Amino acid sequence: MKYVISDCNVVDVENDGRILPHKDILVDGSVIAKISEHGKEIFEGARRIDATGCYAVPGLIDLHVHLFGTGMPSKVLGAGKSQQRLIRFIHTELGKKILGALVSSAAKNQLYSGVTTLRAVGDFCGSDIELKRRTDAGKGAAAGLRMFVSGMAITAPGGHGAGTFANTAQTTEDLERLVDEQVAAGADFIKICVTGGVMDAKKRGEPGEVKMTEEQVRTVCDRAHGSGKKVAAHVQSERGAEIAALCGVDSIEHGARLGENSLGALRDRGGAVVVTYSPALPFAKLPPEMTRMGELCKINSEAVMDGMTVGAKQAIAAGIDVGMGTDSSCPYCTQYDMWREVVYFSRFVGVSSAQALRVATLGNARILGIEGITGSVAEGKSADILVLKRDPIADLSALSEIAFMFAQGRFIDAPKPKKMKKIDAVLDTLMSSVGE
């Protein structure tokens, strides 16, 4: 089917966010077929959608997603008997059905909030891989969403996510086997957890305790690269970043302060850093009784957030790609707030609205290797378009007000993700506390 987005202002993320006024965009099937001056061409057989006064931007790309949760705080997310009971249940037939419904709902919420491409970086039982199969086949409410999935993550015994969203191994042979299993299952890339995180830290000021050895990281990277797959690594300390960078990791997730060796290795390899402010800010600023993660988590989150910001600025200065993602499923990280991550990135990293929007679209597409397919509103690219009611360059919160959208050509009118009012109220207060 053909559509014409009539008389809209196109935000050109390829050229500093300049506004191209009064444009008609022809969507033919899944592709942007033509962009022309308003009223200059007649597009026979196309449905016209009036977008006067609206702004067309590329669909957002969320590079760090877990689909198994909603963002509601829960003690289950920490260690303990309640988590163990949940894991046992998930592996039952009923549990797998409920998990499937949960990740499907999460993907729909991502899509309806303006995320047209996402990268799932570790989900229970390979549920993200199964969801991608259905979505790619045009089935389900998330049809049109472009997905990159890792399936279960990989770590060493006692590592971050062990026993939940990550499988564990210690020897070279077993690590290689886990990589091969994920590739055979349909993983687009491999996720590893080099360090611990704020949820499982045992010491004050040490959120990124190293869990995988250099040899283990190198083993996974070599095996994955041999199968043509990139490796993304959970990292929350400077030493962890050094191990990841020097041993072959393609993207450092979350991040930390980066030494010269780390910067050089990432730059030479064409690697990237992917920051996630959406969990760091609530963990660091909210009282433990709200996040249900404890005082140690709060203290360590402050260290992570500071290191993340320093590392991102170092990477940008060194010419290394920096992307962003929400880390959805963490407490107060919903499946519909990528727009907040864009705002946080602008404010913490200290870049303009136009630069932050470029990172969330074309920049993230570049990290995925699909910048020739999506990431900007341009002729010949995938019809991944958000039509906003307000100018996002003037105010990035406009990304939360979508009049209508396209995802690989699928038209969605007035998309409304399912929201949680109490969570939103807390996040609105947090956002107002972050300096412009």
LINPEVEN-V839371 format. One record per pair of residues at least 6 apart in sequence whose C-alpha atoms are under 7 Angstrom apart, sorted by the first residue. I is the first residue (numbers start at 0). J is the second residue. D is the distance in whole Angstrom. If there is no record, write none. Layout:
# LINPEVEN-V839371
i=I j=J d=D
i=I j=J d=D
This chain:
# LINPEVEN-V839371
i=0 j=27 d=6
i=0 j=28 d=5
i=1 j=26 d=6
i=1 j=27 d=5
i=1 j=28 d=6
i=1 j=44 d=7
i=1 j=45 d=5
i=1 j=46 d=6
i=2 j=25 d=6
i=2 j=26 d=5
i=2 j=27 d=7
i=2 j=45 d=5
i=2 j=46 d=5
i=2 j=47 d=6
i=3 j=23 d=6
i=3 j=24 d=5
i=3 j=25 d=5
i=3 j=26 d=6
i=3 j=45 d=6
i=3 j=46 d=6
i=3 j=47 d=5
i=3 j=48 d=6
i=4 j=23 d=6
i=4 j=24 d=5
i=4 j=25 d=7
i=4 j=47 d=6
i=4 j=48 d=5
i=4 j=49 d=6
i=4 j=50 d=6
i=5 j=22 d=7
i=5 j=23 d=5
i=5 j=24 d=7
i=5 j=37 d=7
i=5 j=47 d=6
i=5 j=48 d=6
i=5 j=49 d=5
i=5 j=50 d=5
i=5 j=51 d=7
i=6 j=21 d=5
i=6 j=22 d=5
i=6 j=23 d=5
i=6 j=37 d=5
i=6 j=49 d=7
i=6 j=50 d=6
i=6 j=51 d=5
i=7 j=20 d=7
i=7 j=21 d=5
i=7 j=22 d=5
i=7 j=23 d=7
i=7 j=50 d=5
i=7 j=51 d=5
i=7 j=52 d=6
i=7 j=53 d=5
i=7 j=54 d=6
i=7 j=55 d=7
i=8 j=18 d=6
i=8 j=19 d=5
i=8 j=20 d=4
i=8 j=21 d=6
i=8 j=22 d=6
i=8 j=53 d=6
i=8 j=54 d=5
i=8 j=55 d=6
i=9 j=18 d=6
i=9 j=19 d=5
i=9 j=20 d=6
i=9 j=22 d=7
i=9 j=54 d=6
i=9 j=55 d=5
i=9 j=56 d=6
i=10 j=16 d=6
i=10 j=17 d=6
i=10 j=18 d=5
i=10 j=19 d=6
i=10 j=54 d=7
i=10 j=55 d=6
i=10 j=56 d=5
i=11 j=17 d=5
i=11 j=18 d=6
i=11 j=376 d=7
i=12 j=357 d=5
i=12 j=375 d=6
i=13 j=375 d=7
i=15 j=353 d=6
i=15 j=354 d=7
i=16 j=353 d=5
i=16 j=392 d=7
i=21 j=36 d=6
i=21 j=37 d=5
i=22 j=34 d=7
i=22 j=35 d=6
i=22 j=36 d=5
i=22 j=37 d=5
i=23 j=34 d=6
i=23 j=35 d=5
i=23 j=36 d=6
i=23 j=37 d=5
i=24 j=33 d=6
i=24 j=34 d=5
i=24 j=35 d=7
i=25 j=31 d=6
i=25 j=32 d=5
i=25 j=33 d=5
i=25 j=34 d=6
i=26 j=32 d=6
i=26 j=382 d=6
i=26 j=408 d=7
i=28 j=408 d=6
i=29 j=381 d=6
i=29 j=382 d=5
i=29 j=407 d=5
i=29 j=408 d=4
i=30 j=379 d=6
i=30 j=380 d=6
i=30 j=381 d=5
i=30 j=382 d=5
i=30 j=408 d=6
i=31 j=377 d=7
i=31 j=378 d=5
i=31 j=379 d=5
i=31 j=380 d=6
i=31 j=381 d=6
i=31 j=382 d=5
i=32 j=378 d=6
i=32 j=379 d=6
i=33 j=378 d=6
i=34 j=378 d=6
i=53 j=386 d=6
i=53 j=387 d=6
i=53 j=388 d=5
i=53 j=389 d=6
i=54 j=386 d=5
i=54 j=387 d=5
i=54 j=388 d=7
i=54 j=389 d=6
i=54 j=390 d=6
i=55 j=384 d=6
i=55 j=385 d=6
i=55 j=386 d=4
i=55 j=387 d=6
i=56 j=376 d=6
i=56 j=384 d=6
i=56 j=385 d=5
i=56 j=386 d=6
i=57 j=360 d=6
i=57 j=374 d=6
i=57 j=375 d=5
i=57 j=376 d=5
i=57 j=383 d=6
i=57 j=384 d=5
i=57 j=385 d=6
i=58 j=113 d=6
i=58 j=114 d=6
i=58 j=115 d=5
i=58 j=360 d=7
i=58 j=383 d=5
i=58 j=384 d=5
i=58 j=385 d=6
i=59 j=113 d=6
i=59 j=114 d=5
i=59 j=115 d=6
i=59 j=116 d=7
i=59 j=359 d=6
i=59 j=360 d=5
i=60 j=114 d=6
i=60 j=115 d=6
i=60 j=116 d=5
i=60 j=117 d=6
i=60 j=359 d=6
i=60 j=360 d=6
i=60 j=363 d=6
i=61 j=114 d=7
i=61 j=116 d=7
i=61 j=117 d=5
i=61 j=118 d=6
i=61 j=323 d=7
i=61 j=324 d=5
i=61 j=325 d=7
i=61 j=337 d=7
i=62 j=117 d=6
i=62 j=118 d=5
i=62 j=323 d=6
i=62 j=324 d=5
i=62 j=363 d=7
i=63 j=118 d=6
i=63 j=119 d=6
i=63 j=120 d=6
i=63 j=324 d=4
i=63 j=325 d=6
i=63 j=326 d=5
i=64 j=118 d=6
i=64 j=119 d=5
i=64 j=120 d=6
i=64 j=324 d=7
i=64 j=325 d=6
i=64 j=326 d=5
i=64 j=327 d=5
i=65 j=119 d=6
i=65 j=120 d=6
i=65 j=121 d=6
i=65 j=122 d=6
i=65 j=326 d=6
i=65 j=327 d=5
i=65 j=328 d=6
i=66 j=102 d=5
i=66 j=105 d=6
i=66 j=106 d=7
i=66 j=122 d=7
i=66 j=328 d=7
i=67 j=98 d=7
i=67 j=101 d=6
i=67 j=102 d=5
i=67 j=122 d=6
i=67 j=328 d=6
i=68 j=328 d=4
i=69 j=328 d=5
i=69 j=333 d=6
i=69 j=334 d=6
i=70 j=327 d=6
i=70 j=328 d=5
i=70 j=329 d=5
i=70 j=330 d=5
i=70 j=331 d=5
i=70 j=332 d=5
i=70 j=333 d=4
i=71 j=330 d=5
i=71 j=331 d=6
i=72 j=290 d=6
i=72 j=291 d=6
i=72 j=330 d=4
i=72 j=331 d=7
i=73 j=291 d=6
i=74 j=291 d=6
i=75 j=81 d=6
i=75 j=82 d=5
i=76 j=82 d=7
i=77 j=198 d=6
i=77 j=292 d=7
i=86 j=163 d=7
i=88 j=94 d=5
i=89 j=95 d=5
i=89 j=98 d=7
i=99 j=126 d=6
i=103 j=130 d=7
i=105 j=334 d=6
i=106 j=141 d=6
i=107 j=140 d=6
i=107 j=141 d=5
i=108 j=334 d=6
i=108 j=335 d=6
i=108 j=416 d=5
i=108 j=417 d=6
i=109 j=334 d=5
i=109 j=335 d=5
i=110 j=141 d=6
i=110 j=144 d=6
i=111 j=414 d=5
i=111 j=415 d=6
i=111 j=416 d=5
i=112 j=335 d=5
i=112 j=416 d=6
i=113 j=385 d=7
i=115 j=144 d=5
i=115 j=145 d=6
i=115 j=383 d=6
i=115 j=406 d=6
i=116 j=144 d=6
i=116 j=145 d=5
i=116 j=146 d=6
i=117 j=145 d=6
i=117 j=146 d=5
i=117 j=147 d=6
i=118 j=146 d=6
i=118 j=147 d=5
i=118 j=148 d=6
i=119 j=127 d=7
i=119 j=147 d=6
i=119 j=148 d=5
i=119 j=149 d=6
i=120 j=148 d=6
i=120 j=149 d=6
i=120 j=190 d=6
i=121 j=149 d=6
i=121 j=150 d=5
i=121 j=151 d=5
i=121 j=152 d=5
i=121 j=164 d=6
i=121 j=165 d=7
i=121 j=190 d=7
i=122 j=150 d=6
i=122 j=151 d=6
i=122 j=164 d=5
i=123 j=151 d=6
i=123 j=163 d=6
i=123 j=164 d=5
i=124 j=151 d=7
i=125 j=150 d=4
i=125 j=151 d=6
i=126 j=150 d=7
i=127 j=148 d=6
i=127 j=150 d=6
i=128 j=148 d=6
i=128 j=150 d=6
i=128 j=185 d=6
i=128 j=186 d=7
i=131 j=146 d=6
i=133 j=139 d=7
i=134 j=141 d=6
i=134 j=142 d=5
i=134 j=144 d=7
i=135 j=142 d=7
i=137 j=143 d=7
i=143 j=406 d=5
i=143 j=407 d=5
i=143 j=409 d=6
i=144 j=406 d=6
i=147 j=187 d=6
i=148 j=186 d=6
i=148 j=187 d=5
i=148 j=188 d=7
i=149 j=186 d=5
i=149 j=187 d=6
i=149 j=188 d=5
i=149 j=189 d=5
i=149 j=190 d=6
i=150 j=181 d=7
i=150 j=186 d=6
i=151 j=164 d=5
i=151 j=165 d=5
i=151 j=166 d=6
i=152 j=164 d=6
i=152 j=165 d=4
i=152 j=166 d=6
i=152 j=189 d=7
i=152 j=190 d=5
i=152 j=191 d=5
i=153 j=165 d=5
i=153 j=166 d=5
i=153 j=167 d=6
i=153 j=190 d=6
i=153 j=191 d=5
i=153 j=192 d=6
i=154 j=161 d=7
i=154 j=165 d=6
i=154 j=166 d=6
i=154 j=167 d=5
i=154 j=168 d=7
i=154 j=191 d=6
i=154 j=192 d=5
i=154 j=193 d=7
i=154 j=211 d=7
i=155 j=167 d=5
i=155 j=168 d=5
i=155 j=169 d=6
i=155 j=210 d=6
i=155 j=211 d=6
i=156 j=167 d=5
i=156 j=168 d=6
i=156 j=169 d=7
i=158 j=192 d=7
i=158 j=194 d=7
i=158 j=195 d=6
i=158 j=210 d=5
i=159 j=192 d=6
i=159 j=194 d=7
i=159 j=195 d=5
i=159 j=196 d=6
i=161 j=167 d=6
i=168 j=174 d=5
i=171 j=215 d=7
i=171 j=218 d=6
i=174 j=219 d=6
i=175 j=218 d=7
i=175 j=219 d=6
i=175 j=222 d=6
i=178 j=219 d=7
i=178 j=222 d=7
i=178 j=223 d=6
i=187 j=228 d=7
i=188 j=228 d=5
i=188 j=229 d=5
i=188 j=230 d=6
i=189 j=223 d=7
i=189 j=228 d=7
i=189 j=229 d=6
i=189 j=230 d=5
i=189 j=231 d=6
i=190 j=230 d=6
i=190 j=231 d=5
i=190 j=232 d=6
i=191 j=231 d=6
i=191 j=232 d=5
i=191 j=233 d=6
i=192 j=232 d=5
i=192 j=233 d=5
i=192 j=234 d=7
i=193 j=209 d=6
i=193 j=210 d=6
i=193 j=211 d=5
i=193 j=232 d=6
i=193 j=233 d=6
i=193 j=234 d=6
i=193 j=239 d=6
i=194 j=207 d=5
i=194 j=208 d=5
i=194 j=209 d=4
i=194 j=210 d=5
i=194 j=211 d=7
i=194 j=233 d=7
i=194 j=234 d=5
i=194 j=235 d=6
i=194 j=239 d=6
i=195 j=206 d=6
i=195 j=207 d=5
i=195 j=208 d=5
i=195 j=209 d=6
i=195 j=210 d=6
i=196 j=206 d=5
i=196 j=207 d=5
i=196 j=235 d=6
i=197 j=206 d=5
i=197 j=296 d=5
i=197 j=299 d=6
i=197 j=300 d=6
i=198 j=292 d=7
i=198 j=296 d=6
i=200 j=206 d=5
i=203 j=295 d=6
i=203 j=298 d=7
i=203 j=299 d=6
i=204 j=298 d=7
i=204 j=299 d=5
i=204 j=302 d=7
i=205 j=299 d=7
i=206 j=235 d=6
i=206 j=299 d=5
i=207 j=234 d=7
i=207 j=235 d=4
i=207 j=236 d=5
i=207 j=239 d=7
i=209 j=239 d=6
i=213 j=242 d=6
i=213 j=246 d=6
i=216 j=243 d=7
i=216 j=246 d=6
i=217 j=246 d=5
i=217 j=247 d=6
i=220 j=230 d=6
i=220 j=247 d=6
i=220 j=248 d=6
i=223 j=229 d=6
i=223 j=230 d=7
i=229 j=249 d=6
i=230 j=248 d=5
i=230 j=249 d=5
i=230 j=250 d=7
i=231 j=248 d=6
i=231 j=249 d=6
i=231 j=250 d=5
i=231 j=251 d=6
i=231 j=252 d=7
i=232 j=248 d=7
i=232 j=250 d=6
i=232 j=251 d=5
i=232 j=252 d=6
i=233 j=251 d=6
i=233 j=252 d=5
i=233 j=253 d=7
i=234 j=240 d=6
i=234 j=251 d=6
i=234 j=252 d=6
i=234 j=253 d=6
i=234 j=254 d=6
i=235 j=253 d=6
i=235 j=254 d=5
i=235 j=255 d=5
i=235 j=303 d=6
i=236 j=255 d=5
i=237 j=255 d=5
i=237 j=256 d=5
i=237 j=257 d=6
i=240 j=255 d=7
i=240 j=257 d=7
i=240 j=261 d=7
i=241 j=261 d=5
i=244 j=261 d=5
i=244 j=264 d=6
i=244 j=265 d=6
i=245 j=261 d=6
i=245 j=264 d=6
i=249 j=270 d=5
i=249 j=271 d=6
i=250 j=270 d=6
i=250 j=271 d=5
i=250 j=272 d=5
i=250 j=273 d=7
i=251 j=271 d=6
i=251 j=272 d=5
i=251 j=273 d=6
i=252 j=272 d=6
i=252 j=273 d=5
i=252 j=274 d=6
i=253 j=273 d=6
i=253 j=274 d=4
i=253 j=275 d=5
i=253 j=307 d=6
i=254 j=272 d=7
i=254 j=274 d=6
i=254 j=306 d=7
i=254 j=307 d=5
i=254 j=310 d=6
i=255 j=303 d=7
i=255 j=306 d=4
i=255 j=307 d=5
i=255 j=310 d=5
i=256 j=306 d=5
i=256 j=307 d=7
i=256 j=309 d=6
i=256 j=310 d=4
i=257 j=310 d=5
i=262 j=314 d=7
i=265 j=271 d=7
i=266 j=319 d=6
i=270 j=319 d=7
i=270 j=320 d=7
i=271 j=319 d=6
i=271 j=320 d=5
i=271 j=321 d=6
i=271 j=366 d=7
i=272 j=311 d=7
i=272 j=320 d=6
i=272 j=321 d=5
i=272 j=322 d=6
i=273 j=321 d=6
i=273 j=322 d=4
i=273 j=323 d=5
i=273 j=324 d=7
i=274 j=307 d=7
i=274 j=322 d=6
i=274 j=323 d=5
i=274 j=324 d=6
i=275 j=323 d=6
i=275 j=324 d=5
i=275 j=325 d=5
i=275 j=326 d=6
i=276 j=325 d=7
i=276 j=340 d=6
i=276 j=343 d=6
i=277 j=325 d=5
i=277 j=326 d=7
i=277 j=332 d=6
i=277 j=340 d=6
i=278 j=326 d=7
i=278 j=329 d=6
i=278 j=330 d=7
i=278 j=331 d=7
i=278 j=332 d=6
i=279 j=300 d=6
i=279 j=304 d=6
i=281 j=331 d=7
i=282 j=290 d=7
i=282 j=296 d=7
i=282 j=297 d=5
i=282 j=300 d=6
i=283 j=297 d=5
i=283 j=298 d=7
i=283 j=300 d=5
i=283 j=301 d=5
i=287 j=293 d=5
i=287 j=294 d=6
i=287 j=297 d=7
i=290 j=330 d=6
i=308 j=347 d=7
i=308 j=348 d=6
i=311 j=321 d=7
i=311 j=348 d=7
i=312 j=348 d=6
i=314 j=321 d=7
i=315 j=321 d=7
i=322 j=358 d=6
i=322 j=359 d=7
i=322 j=362 d=6
i=322 j=363 d=5
i=323 j=359 d=6
i=324 j=340 d=7
i=325 j=332 d=7
i=325 j=337 d=6
i=325 j=340 d=6
i=326 j=332 d=7
i=327 j=333 d=5
i=327 j=334 d=6
i=331 j=422 d=6
i=335 j=416 d=7
i=338 j=396 d=7
i=338 j=398 d=6
i=338 j=399 d=6
i=341 j=355 d=6
i=341 j=356 d=7
i=341 j=359 d=7
i=342 j=395 d=6
i=344 j=355 d=6
i=345 j=351 d=6
i=345 j=352 d=6
i=345 j=355 d=5
i=346 j=434 d=7
i=346 j=435 d=6
i=352 j=392 d=5
i=352 j=395 d=6
i=353 j=392 d=6
i=360 j=374 d=5
i=360 j=375 d=7
i=361 j=370 d=6
i=361 j=374 d=4
i=361 j=375 d=6
i=364 j=370 d=5
i=364 j=373 d=7
i=364 j=374 d=6
i=372 j=380 d=5
i=372 j=381 d=6
i=373 j=380 d=6
i=373 j=381 d=5
i=373 j=383 d=7
i=376 j=384 d=7
i=381 j=407 d=6
i=382 j=405 d=6
i=382 j=406 d=6
i=382 j=407 d=5
i=382 j=408 d=5
i=383 j=405 d=5
i=383 j=406 d=5
i=383 j=407 d=5
i=383 j=408 d=7
i=384 j=404 d=6
i=384 j=405 d=5
i=384 j=406 d=7
i=385 j=401 d=6
i=385 j=403 d=6
i=385 j=404 d=4
i=385 j=405 d=7
i=386 j=401 d=6
i=386 j=402 d=6
i=386 j=403 d=5
i=386 j=404 d=6
i=387 j=397 d=7
i=387 j=398 d=7
i=387 j=400 d=6
i=387 j=401 d=5
i=387 j=402 d=6
i=388 j=397 d=7
i=388 j=400 d=6
i=388 j=401 d=6
i=388 j=402 d=6
i=389 j=397 d=5
i=390 j=397 d=6
i=391 j=397 d=5
i=391 j=398 d=6
i=401 j=413 d=7
i=401 j=414 d=7
i=402 j=412 d=7
i=402 j=413 d=5
i=403 j=411 d=6
i=403 j=412 d=4
i=403 j=413 d=5
i=403 j=414 d=6
i=404 j=410 d=6
i=404 j=411 d=5
i=404 j=412 d=7
i=405 j=411 d=6
